Amino acid sequence: MADKLKITLVRSTIGAKPMHRKTVASMGLRKLNKSIELPDNPATRGQIEQIKHLIKVEAV
């Protein structure tokens, strides 16, 4: 496994469930096509699983 994951928001949160919007915001994703790097751990993996239809994930 990689030490970090690069996560990019590729779909808008407009029309998404409120919990999914909060998850996206808590991860630090603010605008479309912007990327962040987060550590690869079970907590991050859980967040990714919840909003996998809104994001793109790459190993860094």
C-alpha positions as CSV (number, residue, x, y, z in Angstrom):
1,M,0.0,0.0,0.0
2,A,1.1,3.6,-0.6
3,D,1.8,5.9,2.3
4,K,-0.5,8.6,0.8
5,L,-3.5,8.8,-1.5
6,K,-4.3,11.6,-3.9
7,I,-8.0,12.3,-3.9
8,T,-9.6,14.5,-6.6
9,L,-13.2,15.7,-6.5
10,V,-14.6,15.0,-10.0
11,R,-18.4,15.4,-9.4
12,S,-20.4,18.1,-7.7
13,T,-21.9,17.7,-4.3
14,I,-25.1,19.5,-5.5
15,G,-27.9,16.9,-5.1
16,A,-25.7,14.6,-2.9
17,K,-26.9,13.4,0.4
18,P,-26.1,15.8,3.3
19,M,-23.8,13.2,5.0
20,H,-21.8,12.9,1.7
21,R,-21.4,16.7,1.5
22,K,-20.1,16.7,5.0
23,T,-17.6,14.0,4.3
24,V,-16.3,15.8,1.2
25,A,-15.9,19.0,3.2
26,S,-14.2,17.2,6.1
27,M,-11.7,15.7,3.8
28,G,-10.7,19.3,2.7
29,L,-12.2,19.1,-0.9
30,R,-13.7,22.5,-1.8
31,K,-13.8,22.8,-5.6
32,L,-14.2,20.5,-8.5
33,N,-11.0,19.0,-10.0
34,K,-8.9,20.0,-6.9
35,S,-6.8,17.4,-5.3
36,I,-5.6,16.6,-1.8
37,E,-3.2,14.1,-0.3
38,L,-4.3,12.1,2.7
39,P,-2.6,9.3,4.6
40,D,-3.6,5.8,3.6
41,N,-5.3,4.5,6.8
42,P,-8.6,2.8,7.7
43,A,-10.4,6.1,8.5
44,T,-9.5,7.6,5.1
45,R,-10.5,4.4,3.3
46,G,-13.9,4.5,5.1
47,Q,-14.5,8.1,3.9
48,I,-13.4,7.1,0.3
49,E,-15.8,4.2,0.3
50,Q,-18.7,6.5,1.3
51,I,-18.2,9.0,-1.5
52,K,-16.5,6.9,-4.1
53,H,-19.0,8.1,-6.7
54,L,-17.9,11.7,-6.3
55,I,-14.1,11.3,-6.3
56,K,-11.1,9.8,-8.1
57,V,-8.4,8.1,-6.0
58,E,-4.7,7.5,-7.0
59,A,-1.8,6.1,-5.0
60,V,1.1,8.5,-4.5
